[in-house]
Amino acid sequence: MPTFETNGVEIAYADEGEGEPILLIHGFASNKFVNWDYPGWVRTLTRAGYRVISLDNRGHGDSSKFYNPDDYGAPVMAEDAFHLLEHLGLEKVDVMGYSMGARISAFLALNHPEKVRRVIFGGLGYGMVSGVGDPEPIASALEAERIQDVSDRTGRAFRAFAEQTKSDRLALAACMRSSRQKISEADVARITQPVLVAVGTKDDIAGSAQRLADLMPNAHVLDIPDRDHMVAVGDKVYKAGVLEFLETTPA
């Protein structure tokens, strides 16, 4: 897979298909393959006539790893995505992020609105504003010597996922402990591009999709029925809803 360097950070990415470009930004402890290729997103979007660009966020996949929390944070990672678009010479793209990737997508839309045509926030509702809980149990779980030593349910789930994806657990712990710059309701209201907020109806991490959508002037909700945070990403209702959004929503 190709890479490029921005401010001393090597970012790995994939670029597949032809047509209107869409940038995919994965969630915490995942990577471009696990979040987008394995669940069929790349195949779905390229077959629908889109050029699909996906990246490994710093600390994840094949991109550079850091062990200081100061090297992470959604605004910093949004700049990595922006520099990728610049590297590829792309003037304007659709953007879809899942979970942490949705937060990164929000900062990309806020700080570089000229680059974002439409945006899909997957796996993150009002938690974008309120936060999604204490990061310490997850960071501690990632640093634990054995998964058997982890008692926190959420921490154990993320530890298992990190092991499944063969991730650098210490880099992920640093990412989890990074400064979580809040996105205020007023900031969210400044996202004027067409938005789709897609959240599983059994997702107890994301927060209310409708409450987030209500803050924006041009946002709609897609409920992904009977799916929780971990499995909603590959759901057929999610895929169909995104394709409909892209095909019928004017930029």
CORWO-V211599 format. One record per residue. N is the residue number from 1. SS is DSSP state (alpha for helix, beta for strand, coil for the rest). NEAR is the number of other C-alpha atoms within 12 Angstrom. D_FIRST is the distance of its C-alpha to the first C-alpha in Angstrom with 2 decimals. Layout:
n->N ss->SS near->NEAR d_first->D_FIRST
n->N ss->SS near->NEAR d_first->D_FIRST
//
This chain:
n->1 ss->coil near->18 d_first->0.00
n->2 ss->coil near->20 d_first->3.81
n->3 ss->beta near->26 d_first->6.69
n->4 ss->beta near->27 d_first->10.36
n->5 ss->beta near->20 d_first->13.60
n->6 ss->beta near->23 d_first->16.52
n->7 ss->coil near->16 d_first->19.78
n->8 ss->coil near->14 d_first->18.46
n->9 ss->beta near->27 d_first->15.79
n->10 ss->beta near->27 d_first->12.11
n->11 ss->beta near->36 d_first->10.26
n->12 ss->beta near->31 d_first->6.69
n->13 ss->beta near->38 d_first->6.37
n->14 ss->beta near->31 d_first->6.04
n->15 ss->beta near->27 d_first->8.74
n->16 ss->beta near->28 d_first->10.81
n->17 ss->coil near->21 d_first->14.47
n->18 ss->coil near->17 d_first->17.28
n->19 ss->coil near->18 d_first->20.11
n->20 ss->beta near->26 d_first->20.89
n->21 ss->beta near->34 d_first->17.92
n->22 ss->beta near->43 d_first->17.66
n->23 ss->beta near->47 d_first->15.76
n->24 ss->beta near->48 d_first->15.34
n->25 ss->beta near->52 d_first->16.00
n->26 ss->coil near->44 d_first->16.24
n->27 ss->coil near->45 d_first->19.23
n->28 ss->coil near->48 d_first->20.32
n->29 ss->coil near->44 d_first->19.11
n->30 ss->coil near->42 d_first->16.50
n->31 ss->coil near->41 d_first->12.77
n->32 ss->alpha near->40 d_first->10.77
n->33 ss->alpha near->31 d_first->10.92
n->34 ss->alpha near->34 d_first->14.52
n->35 ss->alpha near->40 d_first->15.89
n->36 ss->alpha near->37 d_first->14.67
n->37 ss->alpha near->28 d_first->13.16
n->38 ss->coil near->17 d_first->15.64
n->39 ss->coil near->23 d_first->18.66
n->40 ss->coil near->21 d_first->18.09
n->41 ss->alpha near->38 d_first->17.52
n->42 ss->alpha near->34 d_first->14.63
n->43 ss->alpha near->21 d_first->16.78
n->44 ss->alpha near->26 d_first->19.89
n->45 ss->alpha near->35 d_first->18.84
n->46 ss->alpha near->24 d_first->17.30
n->47 ss->alpha near->17 d_first->20.45
n->48 ss->coil near->24 d_first->22.53
n->49 ss->coil near->20 d_first->21.33
n->50 ss->beta near->28 d_first->18.94
n->51 ss->beta near->29 d_first->15.75
n->52 ss->beta near->35 d_first->13.66
n->53 ss->beta near->42 d_first->11.55
n->54 ss->beta near->44 d_first->10.67
n->55 ss->beta near->49 d_first->9.98
n->56 ss->coil near->43 d_first->10.56
n->57 ss->coil near->50 d_first->14.02
n->58 ss->coil near->51 d_first->15.18
n->59 ss->coil near->42 d_first->16.52
n->60 ss->coil near->43 d_first->14.22
n->61 ss->coil near->36 d_first->11.14
n->62 ss->coil near->28 d_first->8.91
n->63 ss->coil near->32 d_first->10.74
n->64 ss->coil near->30 d_first->14.01
n->65 ss->coil near->29 d_first->16.94
n->66 ss->coil near->27 d_first->20.50
n->67 ss->coil near->24 d_first->23.78
n->68 ss->coil near->20 d_first->26.08
n->69 ss->alpha near->24 d_first->26.58
n->70 ss->alpha near->21 d_first->27.19
n->71 ss->alpha near->29 d_first->23.51
n->72 ss->coil near->35 d_first->22.79
n->73 ss->coil near->32 d_first->24.44
n->74 ss->alpha near->42 d_first->23.57
n->75 ss->alpha near->32 d_first->24.71
n->76 ss->alpha near->31 d_first->22.51
n->77 ss->alpha near->43 d_first->19.39
n->78 ss->alpha near->39 d_first->20.48
n->79 ss->alpha near->30 d_first->20.46
n->80 ss->alpha near->41 d_first->16.78
n->81 ss->alpha near->49 d_first->16.23
n->82 ss->alpha near->37 d_first->18.77
n->83 ss->alpha near->28 d_first->17.20
n->84 ss->alpha near->38 d_first->13.88
n->85 ss->alpha near->35 d_first->16.24
n->86 ss->alpha near->19 d_first->18.02
n->87 ss->alpha near->19 d_first->15.04
n->88 ss->coil near->22 d_first->14.35
n->89 ss->coil near->13 d_first->18.12
n->90 ss->coil near->23 d_first->18.79
n->91 ss->coil near->21 d_first->22.43
n->92 ss->coil near->26 d_first->22.75
n->93 ss->beta near->38 d_first->20.73
n->94 ss->beta near->45 d_first->21.63
n->95 ss->beta near->48 d_first->20.34
n->96 ss->beta near->53 d_first->20.32
n->97 ss->beta near->49 d_first->20.20
n->98 ss->beta near->47 d_first->21.34
n->99 ss->coil near->44 d_first->23.74
n->100 ss->alpha near->42 d_first->22.57
n->101 ss->alpha near->45 d_first->20.13
n->102 ss->alpha near->42 d_first->23.29
n->103 ss->alpha near->47 d_first->24.93
n->104 ss->alpha near->46 d_first->22.06
n->105 ss->alpha near->52 d_first->22.30
n->106 ss->alpha near->51 d_first->26.03
n->107 ss->alpha near->40 d_first->25.77
n->108 ss->alpha near->42 d_first->23.39
n->109 ss->alpha near->40 d_first->26.04
n->110 ss->alpha near->30 d_first->28.85
n->111 ss->alpha near->25 d_first->27.67
n->112 ss->coil near->29 d_first->26.00
n->113 ss->alpha near->26 d_first->27.86
n->114 ss->alpha near->21 d_first->27.45
n->115 ss->alpha near->33 d_first->23.72
n->116 ss->beta near->35 d_first->24.26
n->117 ss->beta near->32 d_first->25.87
n->118 ss->beta near->40 d_first->26.20
n->119 ss->beta near->47 d_first->25.00
n->120 ss->beta near->51 d_first->24.83
n->121 ss->beta near->52 d_first->25.63
n->122 ss->beta near->56 d_first->24.84
n->123 ss->coil near->51 d_first->26.42
n->124 ss->coil near->49 d_first->28.30
n->125 ss->coil near->46 d_first->31.78
n->126 ss->coil near->36 d_first->34.46
n->127 ss->alpha near->35 d_first->32.77
n->128 ss->alpha near->41 d_first->30.82
n->129 ss->alpha near->30 d_first->34.21
n->130 ss->alpha near->24 d_first->36.00
n->131 ss->coil near->24 d_first->33.26
n->132 ss->coil near->28 d_first->32.27
n->133 ss->coil near->20 d_first->34.26
n->134 ss->coil near->18 d_first->34.51
n->135 ss->coil near->25 d_first->31.20
n->136 ss->alpha near->21 d_first->32.99
n->137 ss->alpha near->24 d_first->33.30
n->138 ss->alpha near->36 d_first->29.56
n->139 ss->alpha near->33 d_first->28.82
n->140 ss->alpha near->29 d_first->31.56
n->141 ss->alpha near->33 d_first->30.31
n->142 ss->alpha near->40 d_first->26.89
n->143 ss->alpha near->29 d_first->28.78
n->144 ss->coil near->24 d_first->31.26
n->145 ss->coil near->13 d_first->31.52
n->146 ss->coil near->16 d_first->31.61
n->147 ss->alpha near->25 d_first->30.99
n->148 ss->alpha near->16 d_first->34.61
n->149 ss->alpha near->16 d_first->35.75
n->150 ss->coil near->23 d_first->34.39
n->151 ss->coil near->18 d_first->37.12
n->152 ss->coil near->22 d_first->35.78
n->153 ss->alpha near->16 d_first->34.60
n->154 ss->alpha near->26 d_first->31.83
n->155 ss->alpha near->30 d_first->30.68
n->156 ss->alpha near->25 d_first->30.68
n->157 ss->alpha near->24 d_first->28.59
n->158 ss->alpha near->35 d_first->25.85
n->159 ss->alpha near->38 d_first->26.13
n->160 ss->alpha near->26 d_first->25.76
n->161 ss->alpha near->29 d_first->22.69
n->162 ss->alpha near->33 d_first->21.10
n->163 ss->alpha near->23 d_first->21.99
n->164 ss->alpha near->17 d_first->20.64
n->165 ss->coil near->24 d_first->17.16
n->166 ss->coil near->21 d_first->17.48
n->167 ss->coil near->29 d_first->17.27
n->168 ss->coil near->31 d_first->18.78
n->169 ss->alpha near->37 d_first->22.15
n->170 ss->alpha near->30 d_first->23.69
n->171 ss->alpha near->33 d_first->21.02
n->172 ss->alpha near->45 d_first->21.53
n->173 ss->alpha near->37 d_first->25.26
n->174 ss->alpha near->32 d_first->25.08
n->175 ss->alpha near->37 d_first->23.18
n->176 ss->alpha near->40 d_first->25.87
n->177 ss->coil near->30 d_first->28.60
n->178 ss->coil near->27 d_first->27.43
n->179 ss->coil near->19 d_first->29.92
n->180 ss->coil near->29 d_first->29.96
n->181 ss->coil near->22 d_first->31.02
n->182 ss->coil near->23 d_first->33.09
n->183 ss->coil near->29 d_first->32.73
n->184 ss->coil near->23 d_first->36.34
n->185 ss->alpha near->20 d_first->37.79
n->186 ss->alpha near->17 d_first->38.62
n->187 ss->alpha near->21 d_first->35.04
n->188 ss->alpha near->36 d_first->33.83
n->189 ss->alpha near->25 d_first->36.61
n->190 ss->coil near->24 d_first->35.09
n->191 ss->coil near->37 d_first->32.10
n->192 ss->coil near->26 d_first->33.65
n->193 ss->coil near->35 d_first->30.78
n->194 ss->beta near->32 d_first->31.00
n->195 ss->beta near->45 d_first->29.78
n->196 ss->beta near->45 d_first->29.35
n->197 ss->beta near->47 d_first->29.84
n->198 ss->beta near->48 d_first->28.79
n->199 ss->beta near->49 d_first->30.02
n->200 ss->beta near->38 d_first->31.13
n->201 ss->coil near->29 d_first->34.90
n->202 ss->coil near->21 d_first->34.79
n->203 ss->coil near->29 d_first->32.35
n->204 ss->coil near->24 d_first->34.38
n->205 ss->coil near->29 d_first->31.80
n->206 ss->coil near->38 d_first->30.98
n->207 ss->coil near->31 d_first->34.49
n->208 ss->coil near->32 d_first->36.20
n->209 ss->alpha near->37 d_first->34.13
n->210 ss->alpha near->27 d_first->37.32
n->211 ss->alpha near->25 d_first->38.37
n->212 ss->alpha near->40 d_first->35.13
n->213 ss->alpha near->37 d_first->35.29
n->214 ss->coil near->23 d_first->38.93
n->215 ss->coil near->29 d_first->38.05
n->216 ss->coil near->29 d_first->36.18
n->217 ss->coil near->18 d_first->37.94
n->218 ss->coil near->25 d_first->35.59
n->219 ss->beta near->31 d_first->34.07
n->220 ss->beta near->30 d_first->34.36
n->221 ss->beta near->34 d_first->33.87
n->222 ss->beta near->35 d_first->32.23
n->223 ss->beta near->34 d_first->33.58
n->224 ss->beta near->30 d_first->31.45
n->225 ss->coil near->21 d_first->34.35
n->226 ss->coil near->18 d_first->34.80
n->227 ss->coil near->25 d_first->31.32
n->228 ss->coil near->26 d_first->30.71
n->229 ss->coil near->34 d_first->27.95
n->230 ss->coil near->34 d_first->25.75
n->231 ss->coil near->26 d_first->25.97
n->232 ss->alpha near->32 d_first->26.48
n->233 ss->alpha near->39 d_first->22.81
n->234 ss->alpha near->32 d_first->22.63
n->235 ss->coil near->31 d_first->26.16
n->236 ss->alpha near->21 d_first->27.14
n->237 ss->alpha near->22 d_first->29.54
n->238 ss->alpha near->37 d_first->26.82
n->239 ss->alpha near->30 d_first->24.70
n->240 ss->alpha near->21 d_first->27.85
n->241 ss->alpha near->26 d_first->29.01
n->242 ss->alpha near->40 d_first->25.88
n->243 ss->alpha near->27 d_first->25.94
n->244 ss->alpha near->18 d_first->29.64
n->245 ss->alpha near->27 d_first->29.18
n->246 ss->alpha near->30 d_first->26.71
n->247 ss->alpha near->18 d_first->28.91
n->248 ss->alpha near->13 d_first->32.26
n->249 ss->coil near->22 d_first->31.89
n->250 ss->coil near->14 d_first->32.47
n->251 ss->coil near->21 d_first->30.26
//
